[in-house]
Amino acid sequence: GQTLAQMALAWVVKDVQVATTVVGARTIEQLEENVRALENTLFSADELGEIDEYADDLGITLWPPNP
């Protein structure tokens, strides 16, 4: 029930390690759509697993070790 952009924003803001999320919006409508991501920030274990799977396929390190 979300756009891909909304899902991405919801995924980022659900992480307590993330202090700030920067979004790019050129119009009020885009900003309003981005804010609607906050309506659904809950992900099932299956959904998180699928997100991680795609990130792994692309070689993205989701949780890099702290320096």
C-alpha positions in Angstrom: 0.0 0.0 0.0 3.0 2.4 -0.4 5.0 3.8 -3.3 8.6 2.6 -3.5 9.7 6.0 -2.3 7.4 5.8 0.7 8.7 2.3 1.5 12.3 3.4 1.3 11.7 6.4 3.6 9.7 4.2 6.1 12.5 1.7 6.1 15.1 4.4 6.9 13.1 6.2 9.6 12.3 2.9 11.4 16.0 2.4 12.3 16.8 4.1 15.6 20.5 4.4 14.4 19.4 6.9 11.8 19.3 10.5 13.2 18.3 12.3 10.0 16.7 11.5 6.7 17.1 13.8 3.8 14.5 13.8 1.1 14.3 15.6 -2.2 11.0 17.1 -3.1 10.4 19.7 -5.8 6.8 20.2 -5.1 4.4 20.4 -2.1 2.7 17.2 -3.5 6.0 15.3 -3.5 6.7 16.5 0.1 3.2 15.4 1.1 3.7 12.0 -0.5 7.0 11.6 1.4 5.4 12.5 4.7 2.7 9.8 4.1 5.5 7.3 4.5 5.2 7.8 8.2 1.7 6.3 8.1 3.2 2.8 7.7 6.7 2.2 9.2 6.1 -1.3 10.3 7.6 -4.2 8.3 7.1 -7.9 8.8 10.1 -10.1 9.1 9.5 -11.4 5.6 9.4 -7.9 4.2 12.7 -7.0 5.9 14.2 -10.2 4.7 13.3 -9.4 1.1 14.7 -5.9 1.4 17.9 -7.3 2.8 18.0 -9.9 0.0 17.8 -7.3 -2.7 20.5 -5.2 -1.0 22.7 -8.2 -0.7 22.2 -9.0 -4.4 23.4 -5.5 -5.2 26.4 -5.7 -2.9 25.1 -3.1 -0.5 26.4 -3.3 3.1 23.3 -2.5 5.1 25.0 -2.6 8.5 28.7 -1.8 8.2 30.8 -2.2 11.3 31.5 0.9 13.4 35.0 2.3 12.9 
